Amino acid sequence: MKKPDDIKIKKILTEAKTIAVVGLSAKPHRASYRVAEYMQKEGYRIIPVNPSLKQEVLGERAYPDLASVPEKIDIVNIFRKSEDVPAVVEDALPVNPRCIWMQLGIVNEGAAARATENGIAVIMDLCLMVEHKRILGASTCGEGNL
């Protein structure tokens, strides 16, 4: 699967309001936390999805899986190993997000094809925060804050 062009990425980022972060850690030093915190500061609603989280993260209630989230999800942002992605995509299909976004270093062609076949946009091997900064620019926090 080829990388999407900037026009497609910009459309996804400007139309999205909610981002479910699968694999979000409650530890501030972890990449998943830093990316989610940045996106939250940029105005997105972050929904933590991680069965091991028992508390809130970034002031938001955590859910054990995508099916438990009671609201519309625009982007499913995946912070899991590439081999774990097919299960996440299967969980995401009934939720019908606009986009499945696999973070930098995460690639699963089969899972991407499955999502695409179901009308869901897919972005792989790109950092959501980096792409947001590159295409839309940071509006509320500076580079040094992350």
C-alpha positions in Angstrom: 0.0 0.0 0.0 1.4 3.4 -1.0 1.5 6.3 1.4 -1.4 8.7 1.1 -0.8 12.1 -0.3 -0.9 15.2 1.8 -4.4 16.2 0.5 -5.8 12.9 1.8 -4.1 13.3 5.2 -5.2 16.9 5.6 -8.8 15.9 4.8 -8.7 13.2 7.5 -7.1 15.5 10.1 -9.4 18.4 9.4 -12.7 16.4 9.4 -11.8 14.2 12.5 -13.0 15.2 15.9 -12.4 12.0 18.0 -9.4 9.7 18.1 -9.5 6.4 19.8 -5.9 5.5 20.7 -5.5 1.8 20.9 -2.6 0.9 23.2 -2.5 4.3 24.9 -0.2 4.2 27.9 -0.8 6.2 31.1 3.0 6.8 31.3 3.9 10.3 30.1 7.3 9.2 28.7 5.7 6.7 26.3 5.2 7.8 22.6 1.5 6.9 22.7 0.9 9.3 25.6 2.9 12.1 24.0 1.1 11.8 20.7 -2.3 11.6 22.3 -1.5 14.6 24.6 -0.4 16.7 21.6 -3.5 15.8 19.6 -5.7 16.6 22.6 -4.0 20.0 22.9 -4.8 20.5 19.2 -8.5 20.1 19.9 -9.2 16.5 19.3 -11.2 14.3 21.7 -8.9 11.5 22.8 -10.5 8.1 23.8 -8.0 5.8 25.5 -8.5 2.1 24.5 -6.4 -0.3 26.5 -7.7 -3.3 28.5 -4.9 -2.8 31.1 -5.9 0.8 31.9 -8.1 1.0 35.0 -8.2 4.8 35.3 -8.6 7.9 33.2 -5.8 9.0 30.9 -5.4 12.6 29.9 -8.7 13.3 31.8 -10.6 10.9 29.6 -12.2 7.6 30.6 -10.4 4.5 29.4 -12.2 1.7 27.6 -11.1 -2.0 27.3 -11.9 -2.2 23.6 -13.4 -0.3 20.7 -16.8 -1.9 21.1 -17.1 -0.4 24.6 -16.7 3.2 23.3 -20.2 4.8 23.4 -19.6 7.5 20.8 -18.5 7.9 17.2 -14.9 7.4 16.5 -13.3 9.2 13.5 -9.7 7.9 13.7 -8.5 4.6 15.3 -4.9 5.4 16.1 -3.0 2.1 16.7 0.0 1.8 19.0 0.4 -2.0 18.9 2.8 -4.4 17.3 2.2 -5.0 13.6 1.1 -8.6 14.2 -1.6 -7.3 16.6 -3.1 -5.0 14.0 -5.5 -7.5 12.4 -7.4 -8.0 15.6 -7.7 -4.2 16.1 -9.0 -3.8 12.6 -11.6 -6.5 13.1 -12.7 -4.8 16.3 -12.8 -1.5 14.4 -15.0 -2.7 11.5 -18.3 -2.5 13.4 -17.4 0.9 14.8 -16.8 2.1 11.2 -14.2 4.9 11.8 -13.2 7.2 8.9 -9.6 6.1 9.2 -7.4 3.5 10.7 -4.0 5.1 11.4 -1.0 2.8 12.2 1.8 4.7 13.9 5.3 5.0 12.6 6.9 1.5 12.3 3.6 -0.3 12.3 2.7 -2.0 9.0 0.2 -4.8 8.2 -0.8 -5.0 4.6 -3.5 -7.7 5.2 -5.2 -5.6 7.9 -4.9 -2.5 5.7 -6.6 -4.4 2.8 -9.4 -5.6 5.1 -10.1 -2.1 6.3 -9.9 -0.6 2.8 -12.3 -3.3 1.5 -14.8 -2.1 4.1 -14.5 1.5 3.0 -12.2 2.7 5.8 -9.2 4.9 4.9 -5.9 3.5 6.1 -2.6 5.2 6.9 0.4 3.1 7.9 3.9 3.7 9.1 3.4 7.4 9.8 3.2 9.3 13.1 -0.1 11.1 13.6 1.6 13.9 15.6 4.4 14.4 13.0 1.9 14.5 10.1 -0.4 16.9 12.0 2.5 19.3 12.7 3.8 19.0 9.1 0.5 19.5 7.4 -1.5 21.7 9.7 1.1 23.0 12.1 0.9 23.1 15.9 -1.6 25.7 17.2 -1.4 25.4 20.9 1.9 23.8 21.9 5.5 24.3 20.8 8.0 21.8 19.6 9.8 21.9 22.9 6.8 20.8 24.9 6.9 17.2 23.6 
